[in-house]
Amino acid sequence: RLQQMKEKACTIVGMEQQRDDSENLLRRIKNAATWNDIDMVKTLVSTCYVTKAIAIPALLEAISNGHEELVEFLVLKAKTPTTEFCSKSTMKNPLHIAAENGHENILNFLLSTISTFDECMIPTADATSQTIIDILRNNDMGMKAKRILKVLEGKAHGDAMNKGGI
């Protein structure tokens, strides 16, 4: 029962539960994500009021540094969204950051948590409006782009099957 309570506590909360110390909490969780201190991130998520506005930057930090286990925790256990931008000033979502840094395993993991093709192909919010495939190709990661395209083709096929009522 205690384990179940701990797991339930390890999730992000709604914006209505945000506290005054959110800037300090954001700084601490991003620092823990930078150094791959998964125990500290777990402690902060389970004992503090971590909102999407705090969890997404921590996820971006973990992705940027290639910390696969921490990314999995933040997405699967803490339920951090993978296709949302954390604020209007952030031009990229977690998928874009994974593609930009060439972390193919993380990108594949993130794609596996997304149900539709359209969600996978959300463009950046900047003037370039690039998808993850554009980012990979522009950063001379053509082979990774081809492998990711195969994953995306499977999602597009699944979407087509669902729309056809099968």
Disulfide bonds with the S-S distance in Angstrom:
none
